[in-house]
Amino acid sequence: MADNPLLQLLGSLALVLIVVALVALVGLVLLIRSVRRIRVPPDADFFTTMHYVPLILVVLLDLLDLGLDILAAPIAWIVLDRMGLHGLRNRAAIEALIPFTGPIPVFTVAWVAARMFNLGTRPGSYRPPRRRYLDTESTATDSEYHDRPRRRPRIIDIE
């Protein structure tokens, strides 16, 4: 029985993809604790989040997409949710569901583009949005409340 070179090639390719997927999974599991310590603003967009995350995370996400293709979507969703990176979670799942983007390192290119073209907000320059009203659960001090401009009261006459 002669060995078919096409079957050998496909077997070797499958073995390489399995190894790449395992390396990506192990790397992502090891990164969960350290990436959780990063304080990304809750309303950060995709490129702002790219400024906060390390390069190894985006490389591992690209390797996971390469190794598992469509099956990487739920794994990337769960891992990024556990890391608290909600700005990347949706895009990682969508990118993993698109079948032809496996060999293209989309997240690595986006990470480089965010730094090269200054896309998004850099860490340290983020300012949380100002609250307009003082609610009962707020921790705002009196000076913060009185410094805000006041609204004119509306008087509605119901006659």
N, CA, C and O atoms as a DFTB+ gen file, in Angstrom:
636 C
 N C O
     1  1       0.839      -1.163       0.000
     2  2       0.000       0.000       0.000
     3  2       0.899       1.246       0.000
     4  3       1.673       1.473       0.929
     5  1       0.774       2.036      -1.060
     6  2       1.615       3.219      -1.218
     7  2       1.039       4.380      -0.421
     8  3      -0.174       4.573      -0.354
     9  1       1.935       5.141       0.177
    10  2       1.511       6.323       0.933
    11  2       1.134       7.435      -0.032
    12  3       1.863       7.734      -0.978
    13  1       0.013       8.026       0.220
    14  2      -0.453       9.125      -0.603
    15  2       0.167      10.416      -0.070
    16  3      -0.018      10.736       1.104
    17  1       0.902      11.172      -0.904
    18  2       1.541      12.402      -0.422
    19  2       0.527      13.455       0.019
    20  3       0.819      14.268       0.896
    21  1      -0.654      13.443      -0.578
    22  2      -1.675      14.411      -0.179
    23  2      -2.170      14.122       1.239
    24  3      -2.379      15.045       2.026
    25  1      -2.359      12.842       1.561
    26  2      -2.774      12.478       2.915
    27  2      -1.693      12.803       3.939
    28  3      -1.999      13.235       5.050
    29  1      -0.443      12.601       3.573
    30  2       0.652      12.955       4.479
    31  2       0.688      14.462       4.732
    32  3       0.898      14.906       5.861
    33  1       0.483      15.234       3.678
    34  2       0.467      16.685       3.818
    35  2      -0.693      17.145       4.705
    36  3      -0.508      17.990       5.581
    37  1      -1.880      16.592       4.481
    38  2      -3.029      16.948       5.294
    39  2      -2.854      16.521       6.747
    40  3      -3.268      17.237       7.659
    41  1      -2.250      15.372       6.967
    42  2      -1.982      14.915       8.327
    43  2      -0.985      15.819       9.037
    44  3      -1.156      16.146      10.212
    45  1       0.046      16.215       8.325
    46  2       1.037      17.130       8.910
    47  2       0.414      18.492       9.211
    48  3       0.690      19.086      10.253
    49  1      -0.421      18.981       8.307
    50  2      -1.100      20.262       8.512
    51  2      -2.044      20.192       9.719
    52  3      -2.096      21.123      10.523
    53  1      -2.774      19.107       9.839
    54  2      -3.675      18.932      10.983
    55  2      -2.886      18.890      12.294
    56  3      -3.316      19.462      13.296
    57  1      -1.748      18.222      12.291
    58  2      -0.919      18.150      13.494
    59  2      -0.391      19.540      13.879
    60  3      -0.379      19.894      15.058
    61  1       0.035      20.308      12.905
    62  2       0.535      21.658      13.173
    63  2      -0.588      22.538      13.724
    64  3      -0.361      23.304      14.661
    65  1      -1.793      22.442      13.160
    66  2      -2.908      23.250      13.639
    67  2      -3.323      22.863      15.048
    68  3      -3.705      23.729      15.835
    69  1      -3.256      21.591      15.379
    70  2      -3.571      21.140      16.733
    71  2      -2.542      21.686      17.726
    72  3      -2.902      22.147      18.809
    73  1      -1.269      21.631      17.353
    74  2      -0.216      22.154      18.236
    75  2      -0.375      23.663      18.421
    76  3      -0.219      24.162      19.535
    77  1      -0.682      24.395      17.349
    78  2      -0.874      25.845      17.435
    79  2      -2.059      26.164      18.334
    80  3      -1.983      27.080      19.152
    81  1      -3.154      25.419      18.193
    82  2      -4.333      25.656      19.030
    83  2      -4.035      25.371      20.501
    84  3      -4.482      26.114      21.376
    85  1      -3.292      24.312      20.781
    86  2      -2.947      23.994      22.166
    87  2      -2.030      25.048      22.778
    88  3      -2.206      25.426      23.936
    89  1      -1.064      25.520      22.018
    90  2      -0.172      26.582      22.505
    91  2      -0.983      27.845      22.810
    92  3      -0.759      28.495      23.831
    93  1      -1.923      28.190      21.925
    94  2      -2.747      29.380      22.135
    95  2      -3.632      29.225      23.368
    96  3      -3.745      30.156      24.166
    97  1      -4.257      28.071      23.534
    98  2      -5.117      27.846      24.697
    99  2      -4.346      27.906      26.008
   100  3      -4.784      28.543      26.966
   101  1      -3.202      27.243      26.045
   102  2      -2.390      27.250      27.267
   103  2      -1.898      28.669      27.561
   104  3      -1.915      29.105      28.713
   105  1      -1.466      29.378      26.543
   106  2      -1.002      30.748      26.731
   107  2      -2.103      31.668      27.218
   108  3      -1.864      32.505      28.088
   109  1      -3.313      31.529      26.672
   110  2      -4.427      32.371      27.111
   111  2      -4.827      32.066      28.549
   112  3      -5.147      32.975      29.315
   113  1      -4.808      30.793      28.913
   114  2      -5.145      30.432      30.293
   115  2      -4.104      31.006      31.254
   116  3      -4.449      31.475      32.339
   117  1      -2.843      30.967      30.860
   118  2      -1.792      31.526      31.723
   119  2      -1.866      33.050      31.815
   120  3      -1.425      33.629      32.808
   121  1      -2.411      33.698      30.805
   122  2      -2.495      35.164      30.783
   123  2      -3.712      35.721      31.515
   124  3      -3.756      36.915      31.812
   125  1      -4.692      34.884      31.808
   126  2      -5.947      35.390      32.376
   127  2      -5.705      36.215      33.629
   128  3      -6.238      37.317      33.754
   129  1      -4.924      35.708      34.539
   130  2      -4.720      36.403      35.814
   131  2      -3.991      37.734      35.625
   132  3      -4.372      38.734      36.233
   133  1      -2.954      37.759      34.797
   134  2      -2.193      39.003      34.643
   135  2      -2.965      40.057      33.847
   136  3      -2.836      41.251      34.117
   137  1      -3.759      39.630      32.877
   138  2      -4.519      40.605      32.093
   139  2      -5.708      41.127      32.893
   140  3      -6.156      42.250      32.663
   141  1      -6.218      40.345      33.813
   142  2      -7.318      40.800      34.664
   143  2      -6.933      42.013      35.496
   144  3      -7.797      42.812      35.857
   145  1      -5.657      42.162      35.803
   146  2      -5.192      43.298      36.615
   147  2      -5.178      44.608      35.845
   148  3      -5.108      45.679      36.448
   149  1      -5.244      44.539      34.533
   150  2      -5.249      45.740      33.712
   151  2      -6.606      46.416      33.846
   152  3      -7.646      45.775      33.700
   153  1      -6.586      47.700      34.123
   154  2      -7.826      48.452      34.303
   155  2      -8.185      49.190      33.010
   156  3      -7.756      50.320      32.776
   157  1      -8.978      48.522      32.187
   158  2      -9.459      49.118      30.950
   159  2     -10.743      49.879      31.277
   160  3     -11.597      49.343      31.983
   161  1     -10.908      51.107      30.787
   162  2     -12.148      51.846      31.052
   163  2     -13.360      51.061      30.566
   164  3     -13.283      50.395      29.534
   165  1     -14.470      51.124      31.283
   166  2     -15.630      50.309      30.928
   167  2     -16.253      50.653      29.576
   168  3     -16.857      49.787      28.944
   169  1     -16.119      51.892      29.125
   170  2     -16.700      52.274      27.841
   171  2     -15.630      52.412      26.747
   172  3     -15.821      53.157      25.787
   173  1     -14.521      51.703      26.890
   174  2     -13.427      51.790      25.918
   175  2     -13.822      51.103      24.616
   176  3     -14.442      50.039      24.616
   177  1     -13.450      51.733      23.515
   178  2     -13.719      51.118      22.221
   179  2     -12.601      50.128      21.877
   180  3     -11.717      49.864      22.691
   181  1     -12.658      49.592      20.666
   182  2     -11.723      48.552      20.251
   183  2     -10.281      49.028      20.292
   184  3      -9.430      48.367      20.888
   185  1      -9.991      50.175      19.661
   186  2      -8.607      50.643      19.581
   187  2      -8.094      51.165      20.917
   188  3      -6.897      51.080      21.189
   189  1      -8.967      51.699      21.748
   190  2      -8.542      52.102      23.081
   191  2      -8.139      50.875      23.888
   192  3      -7.140      50.903      24.606
   193  1      -8.908      49.804      23.773
   194  2      -8.571      48.560      24.461
   195  2      -7.259      47.998      23.942
   196  3      -6.494      47.409      24.706
   197  1      -6.988      48.171      22.660
   198  2      -5.731      47.683      22.087
   199  2      -4.516      48.383      22.706
   200  3      -3.433      47.800      22.757
   201  1      -4.680      49.614      23.171
   202  2      -3.579      50.316      23.841
   203  2      -3.272      49.713      25.207
   204  3      -2.147      49.824      25.693
   205  1      -4.247      49.087      25.821
   206  2      -4.074      48.555      27.169
   207  2      -3.540      47.126      27.192
   208  3      -2.827      46.758      28.125
   209  1      -3.867      46.315      26.192
   210  2      -3.511      44.890      26.231
   211  2      -2.089      44.662      25.731
   212  3      -1.591      45.425      24.904
   213  1      -1.427      43.603      26.234
   214  2      -0.070      43.303      25.755
   215  2      -0.102      42.615      24.388
   216  3      -1.113      42.038      23.988
   217  1       1.004      42.691      23.700
   218  2       1.125      42.097      22.367
   219  2       0.915      40.589      22.406
   220  3       0.315      40.036      21.484
   221  1       1.387      39.914      23.436
   222  2       1.276      38.463      23.503
   223  2      -0.184      38.016      23.487
   224  3      -0.492      36.949      22.955
   225  1      -1.081      38.808      24.058
   226  2      -2.499      38.451      24.071
   227  2      -3.071      38.435      22.660
   228  3      -3.775      37.497      22.289
   229  1      -2.775      39.464      21.869
   230  2      -3.333      39.513      20.518
   231  2      -2.692      38.465      19.618
   232  3      -3.351      37.935      18.724
   233  1      -1.421      38.161      19.840
   234  2      -0.768      37.090      19.061
   235  2      -1.420      35.747      19.385
   236  3      -1.673      34.943      18.488
   237  1      -1.690      35.505      20.670
   238  2      -2.336      34.245      21.056
   239  2      -3.761      34.152      20.510
   240  3      -4.204      33.065      20.140
   241  1      -4.480      35.267      20.452
   242  2      -5.814      35.253      19.844
   243  2      -5.745      34.924      18.362
   244  3      -6.588      34.188      17.849
   245  1      -4.747      35.463      17.669
   246  2      -4.571      35.137      16.253
   247  2      -4.169      33.674      16.056
   248  3      -4.616      33.028      15.109
   249  1      -3.327      33.156      16.948
   250  2      -2.962      31.733      16.858
   251  2      -4.155      30.830      17.128
   252  3      -4.306      29.787      16.492
   253  1      -4.996      31.225      18.064
   254  2      -6.206      30.452      18.350
   255  2      -7.126      30.438      17.138
   256  3      -7.705      29.402      16.813
   257  1      -7.267      31.564      16.474
   258  2      -8.090      31.635      15.271
   259  2      -7.482      30.809      14.147
   260  3      -8.209      30.187      13.372
   261  1      -6.177      30.796      14.051
   262  2      -5.522      29.991      13.027
   263  2      -5.716      28.502      13.293
   264  3      -6.003      27.738      12.371
   265  1      -5.562      28.090      14.540
   266  2      -5.631      26.671      14.865
   267  2      -7.034      26.097      14.870
   268  3      -7.234      24.956      14.454
   269  1      -8.006      26.864      15.331
   270  2      -9.358      26.324      15.479
   271  2     -10.374      26.901      14.500
   272  3     -11.482      26.376      14.395
   273  1     -10.033      27.941      13.799
   274  2     -10.882      28.604      12.827
   275  2     -12.226      28.990      13.444
   276  3     -12.242      29.810      14.362
   277  1     -13.333      28.449      12.995
   278  2     -14.652      28.842      13.475
   279  2     -14.866      28.416      14.927
   280  3     -15.594      29.084      15.662
   281  1     -14.255      27.336      15.342
   282  2     -14.417      26.863      16.719
   283  2     -13.745      27.777      17.740
   284  3     -13.946      27.610      18.943
   285  1     -12.964      28.725      17.284
   286  2     -12.298      29.656      18.197
   287  2     -13.241      30.725      18.730
   288  3     -12.927      31.369      19.731
   289  1     -14.386      30.932      18.089
   290  2     -15.309      32.004      18.500
   291  2     -15.806      31.847      19.935
   292  3     -15.673      32.791      20.713
   293  1     -16.370      30.703      20.324
   294  2     -16.840      30.618      21.718
   295  2     -15.706      30.611      22.738
   296  3     -15.868      31.114      23.850
   297  1     -14.577      30.052      22.373
   298  2     -13.442      30.023      23.302
   299  2     -12.902      31.432      23.516
   300  3     -12.623      31.825      24.649
   301  1     -12.752      32.197      22.428
   302  2     -12.273      33.573      22.543
   303  2     -13.269      34.426      23.333
   304  3     -12.866      35.284      24.119
   305  1     -14.553      34.194      23.128
   306  2     -15.581      34.940      23.864
   307  2     -15.445      34.704      25.365
   308  3     -15.437      35.649      26.153
   309  1     -15.340      33.438      25.750
   310  2     -15.265      33.086      27.172
   311  2     -13.979      33.617      27.801
   312  3     -14.010      34.196      28.888
   313  1     -12.858      33.424      27.123
   314  2     -11.573      33.855      27.681
   315  2     -11.523      35.372      27.833
   316  3     -11.087      35.874      28.868
   317  1     -11.963      36.103      26.818
   318  2     -11.929      37.569      26.898
   319  2     -12.950      38.103      27.901
   320  3     -12.737      39.160      28.496
   321  1     -14.043      37.392      28.091
   322  2     -15.000      37.788      29.114
   323  2     -14.405      37.599      30.501
   324  3     -14.595      38.445      31.374
   325  1     -13.693      36.507      30.714
   326  2     -13.041      36.261      32.011
   327  2     -11.932      37.271      32.272
   328  3     -11.651      37.598      33.425
   329  1     -11.308      37.763      31.223
   330  2     -10.254      38.767      31.376
   331  2     -10.821      40.162      31.587
   332  3     -10.100      41.070      32.000
   333  1     -12.108      40.339      31.306
   334  2     -12.739      41.649      31.460
   335  2     -12.502      42.570      30.279
   336  3     -12.630      43.787      30.407
   337  1     -12.160      42.010      29.141
   338  2     -11.894      42.811      27.940
   339  2     -13.115      42.782      27.026
   340  3     -13.125      42.095      26.005
   341  1     -14.129      43.528      27.404
   342  2     -15.375      43.504      26.655
   343  2     -15.254      44.231      25.320
   344  3     -16.039      43.972      24.408
   345  1     -14.288      45.134      25.188
   346  2     -14.071      45.834      23.928
   347  2     -13.497      44.922      22.849
   348  3     -13.623      45.215      21.660
   349  1     -12.878      43.837      23.246
   350  2     -12.317      42.886      22.279
   351  2     -13.202      41.670      22.074
   352  3     -13.111      41.001      21.045
   353  1     -14.049      41.382      23.035
   354  2     -14.808      40.130      23.044
   355  2     -15.671      39.967      21.795
   356  3     -15.610      38.926      21.142
   357  1     -16.462      40.961      21.454
   358  2     -17.356      40.847      20.305
   359  2     -16.587      40.746      18.995
   360  3     -16.929      39.945      18.126
   361  1     -15.562      41.549      18.861
   362  2     -14.801      41.533      17.613
   363  2     -14.011      40.247      17.442
   364  3     -13.828      39.781      16.317
   365  1     -13.547      39.674      18.522
   366  2     -12.831      38.392      18.431
   367  2     -13.766      37.285      17.987
   368  3     -13.381      36.429      17.191
   369  1     -14.986      37.293      18.492
   370  2     -15.951      36.270      18.096
   371  2     -16.342      36.434      16.627
   372  3     -16.431      35.447      15.896
   373  1     -16.572      37.658      16.196
   374  2     -16.943      37.898      14.799
   375  2     -15.789      37.538      13.879
   376  3     -15.992      36.910      12.840
   377  1     -14.583      37.931      14.255
   378  2     -13.417      37.635      13.417
   379  2     -13.167      36.132      13.340
   380  3     -12.720      35.640      12.303
   381  1     -13.442      35.400      14.400
   382  2     -13.247      33.949      14.388
   383  2     -14.316      33.254      13.544
   384  3     -14.069      32.183      12.991
   385  1     -15.488      33.853      13.444
   386  2     -16.557      33.247      12.653
   387  2     -16.361      33.424      11.149
   388  3     -16.939      32.674      10.363
   389  1     -15.566      34.390      10.743
   390  2     -15.296      34.598       9.318
   391  2     -14.208      33.614       8.907
   392  3     -13.085      33.696       9.405
   393  1     -14.525      32.679       8.001
   394  2     -13.597      31.564       7.759
   395  2     -12.278      31.927       7.088
   396  3     -11.279      31.260       7.356
   397  1     -12.215      32.929       6.244
   398  2     -10.979      33.186       5.492
   399  2      -9.981      34.057       6.241
   400  3      -8.914      34.346       5.699
   401  1     -10.279      34.485       7.452
   402  2      -9.352      35.342       8.193
   403  2      -8.408      34.552       9.094
   404  3      -7.618      35.157       9.818
   405  1      -8.463      33.234       9.074
   406  2      -7.606      32.412       9.923
   407  2      -6.118      32.694       9.758
   408  3      -5.439      32.956      10.751
   409  1      -5.592      32.649       8.540
   410  2      -4.152      32.881       8.378
   411  2      -3.729      34.352       8.488
   412  3      -2.535      34.645       8.559
   413  1      -4.688      35.271       8.503
   414  2      -4.372      36.693       8.590
   415  2      -4.358      37.099      10.069
   416  3      -5.360      36.910      10.759
   417  1      -3.258      37.646      10.567
   418  2      -3.198      38.055      11.983
   419  2      -3.908      39.394      12.208
   420  3      -3.258      40.426      12.376
   421  1      -5.222      39.371      12.211
   422  2      -6.034      40.591      12.263
   423  2      -5.787      41.382      13.548
   424  3      -5.615      42.600      13.498
   425  1      -5.767      40.709      14.688
   426  2      -5.593      41.423      15.953
   427  2      -4.176      41.976      16.108
   428  3      -3.993      43.053      16.675
   429  1      -3.196      41.265      15.620
   430  2      -1.830      41.771      15.690
   431  2      -1.683      43.016      14.827
   432  3      -1.038      43.983      15.232
   433  1      -2.275      42.994      13.645
   434  2      -2.241      44.167      12.768
   435  2      -2.987      45.334      13.419
   436  3      -2.531      46.475      13.340
   437  1      -4.127      45.064      14.060
   438  2      -4.887      46.123      14.734
   439  2      -4.111      46.685      15.922
   440  3      -4.167      47.887      16.181
   441  1      -3.393      45.839      16.642
   442  2      -2.588      46.299      17.783
   443  2      -1.488      47.242      17.300
   444  3      -1.255      48.291      17.900
   445  1      -0.819      46.866      16.221
   446  2       0.241      47.710      15.654
   447  2      -0.359      49.001      15.094
   448  3       0.212      50.075      15.277
   449  1      -1.503      48.906      14.416
   450  2      -2.136      50.092      13.833
   451  2      -2.593      51.062      14.911
   452  3      -2.500      52.275      14.728
   453  1      -3.084      50.544      16.032
   454  2      -3.531      51.418      17.119
   455  2      -2.384      52.252      17.655
   456  3      -2.583      53.405      18.036
   457  1      -1.199      51.692      17.689
   458  2      -0.041      52.432      18.192
   459  2       0.616      53.294      17.115
   460  3       1.087      54.398      17.388
   461  1       0.639      52.780      15.905
   462  2       1.309      53.482      14.829
   463  2       0.539      54.736      14.380
   464  3       1.128      55.791      14.142
   465  1      -0.782      54.593      14.270
   466  2      -1.610      55.688      13.776
   467  2      -2.340      56.421      14.898
   468  3      -3.202      57.260      14.638
   469  1      -1.993      56.101      16.149
   470  2      -2.570      56.754      17.328
   471  2      -4.096      56.690      17.320
   472  3      -4.772      57.696      17.538
   473  1      -4.626      55.500      17.068
   474  2      -6.071      55.284      17.070
   475  2      -6.537      55.004      18.495
   476  3      -5.825      54.354      19.261
   477  1      -7.696      55.476      18.850
   478  2      -8.223      55.260      20.192
   479  2      -7.592      56.229      21.180
   480  3      -6.839      57.128      20.805
   481  1      -7.917      56.023      22.446
   482  2      -7.407      56.865      23.517
   483  2      -6.258      56.162      24.208
   484  3      -6.363      54.982      24.544
   485  1      -5.170      56.868      24.421
   486  2      -4.013      56.272      25.094
   487  2      -4.269      56.139      26.591
   488  3      -5.021      56.926      27.166
   489  1      -3.645      55.140      27.226
   490  2      -3.776      55.019      28.685
   491  2      -3.234      56.263      29.380
   492  3      -2.195      56.804      28.999
   493  1      -3.951      56.700      30.397
   494  2      -3.551      57.889      31.129
   495  2      -4.251      59.139      30.655
   496  3      -4.344      60.115      31.399
   497  1      -4.750      59.127      29.418
   498  2      -5.455      60.310      28.918
   499  2      -6.963      60.128      28.980
   500  3      -7.715      60.997      28.539
   501  1      -7.405      59.011      29.521
   502  2      -8.842      58.750      29.629
   503  2      -9.434      59.542      30.784
   504  3      -8.884      59.555      31.885
   505  1     -10.538      60.191      30.534
   506  2     -11.270      60.884      31.590
   507  2     -12.687      60.316      31.619
   508  3     -13.367      60.295      30.592
   509  1     -13.130      59.864      32.772
   510  2     -14.493      59.329      32.848
   511  2     -15.513      60.418      32.580
   512  3     -15.268      61.586      32.883
   513  1     -16.654      60.051      32.015
   514  2     -17.663      61.072      31.742
   515  2     -18.206      61.669      33.033
   516  3     -18.336      60.975      34.041
   517  1     -18.521      62.961      32.995
   518  2     -19.049      63.630      34.179
   519  2     -20.492      63.210      34.398
   520  3     -21.272      63.067      33.457
   521  1     -20.821      63.018      35.655
   522  2     -22.209      62.727      35.993
   523  2     -22.978      64.027      36.019
   524  3     -22.483      65.044      36.507
   525  1     -24.176      63.994      35.500
   526  2     -24.961      65.227      35.438
   527  2     -25.757      65.466      36.706
   528  3     -25.981      66.614      37.090
   529  1     -26.180      64.411      37.351
   530  2     -27.026      64.564      38.528
   531  2     -26.462      63.752      39.679
   532  3     -25.806      62.731      39.472
   533  1     -26.716      64.201      40.856
   534  2     -26.262      63.498      42.044
   535  2     -27.327      62.479      42.419
   536  3     -28.441      62.857      42.782
   537  1     -27.007      61.211      42.338
   538  2     -27.967      60.186      42.720
   539  2     -27.692      59.729      44.148
   540  3     -26.684      60.111      44.742
   541  1     -28.571      58.928      44.686
   542  2     -28.458      58.534      46.086
   543  2     -27.292      57.591      46.327
   544  3     -26.758      57.552      47.435
   545  1     -26.881      56.828      45.314
   546  2     -25.788      55.875      45.485
   547  2     -24.442      56.465      45.102
   548  3     -23.439      55.750      45.104
   549  1     -24.392      57.730      44.778
   550  2     -23.174      58.360      44.312
   551  2     -22.234      58.643      45.477
   552  3     -22.657      58.782      46.625
   553  1     -20.963      58.722      45.151
   554  2     -19.958      59.072      46.153
   555  2     -19.432      60.484      45.930
   556  3     -18.386      60.850      46.464
   557  1     -20.150      61.272      45.147
   558  2     -19.710      62.626      44.859
   559  2     -19.793      63.482      46.114
   560  3     -20.717      63.343      46.915
   561  1     -18.826      64.360      46.272
   562  2     -18.818      65.254      47.425
   563  2     -19.692      66.466      47.130
   564  3     -20.135      66.664      45.998
   565  1     -19.936      67.279      48.163
   566  2     -20.775      68.453      47.985
   567  2     -20.158      69.437      46.994
   568  3     -20.871      70.067      46.213
   569  1     -18.836      69.565      47.027
   570  2     -18.196      70.516      46.117
   571  2     -18.350      70.065      44.676
   572  3     -18.512      70.897      43.784
   573  1     -18.301      68.754      44.433
   574  2     -18.496      68.274      43.066
   575  2     -19.918      68.541      42.611
   576  3     -20.156      68.846      41.442
   577  1     -20.862      68.425      43.530
   578  2     -22.259      68.636      43.171
   579  2     -22.542      70.108      42.901
   580  3     -23.259      70.431      41.954
   581  1     -21.996      71.001      43.708
   582  2     -22.301      72.416      43.571
   583  2     -21.517      73.074      42.440
   584  3     -21.881      74.165      42.000
   585  1     -20.453      72.439      41.963
   586  2     -19.698      72.999      40.851
   587  2     -20.400      72.785      39.517
   588  3     -20.054      73.423      38.522
   589  1     -21.350      71.920      39.492
   590  2     -22.053      71.629      38.234
   591  2     -23.053      72.732      37.914
   592  3     -23.626      73.337      38.821
   593  1     -23.261      72.991      36.640
   594  2     -24.285      73.985      36.296
   595  2     -25.684      73.449      36.642
   596  3     -25.962      72.259      36.492
   597  1     -26.537      74.337      37.099
   598  2     -27.882      73.930      37.485
   599  2     -28.842      74.096      36.326
   600  3     -28.706      74.994      35.495
   601  1     -29.820      73.200      36.296
   602  2     -30.887      73.321      35.305
   603  2     -31.950      74.275      35.822
   604  3     -32.184      74.383      37.026
   605  1     -32.567      74.943      34.910
   606  2     -33.687      75.798      35.304
   607  2     -34.901      74.911      35.586
   608  3     -35.184      73.986      34.825
   609  1     -35.605      75.187      36.657
   610  2     -36.778      74.364      36.954
   611  2     -37.898      74.619      35.945
   612  3     -38.097      75.738      35.471
   613  1     -38.608      73.563      35.642
   614  2     -39.767      73.694      34.736
   615  2     -41.020      73.712      35.598
   616  3     -41.203      72.867      36.474
   617  1     -41.842      74.651      35.343
   618  2     -43.116      74.736      36.047
   619  2     -44.207      74.410      35.039
   620  3     -44.384      75.084      34.024
   621  1     -44.914      73.365      35.361
   622  2     -45.992      72.929      34.468
   623  2     -47.317      73.263      35.153
   624  3     -47.618      72.755      36.233
   625  1     -48.076      74.097      34.526
   626  2     -49.362      74.518      35.085
   627  2     -50.443      73.642      34.480
   628  3     -50.662      73.660      33.269
   629  1     -51.116      72.878      35.321
   630  2     -52.149      71.972      34.826
   631  2     -53.514      72.555      35.180
   632  3     -54.108      72.166      36.186
   633  1     -54.011      73.468      34.382
   634  2     -55.330      74.034      34.610
   635  2     -56.128      73.963      33.355
   636  3     -57.282      74.392      33.331
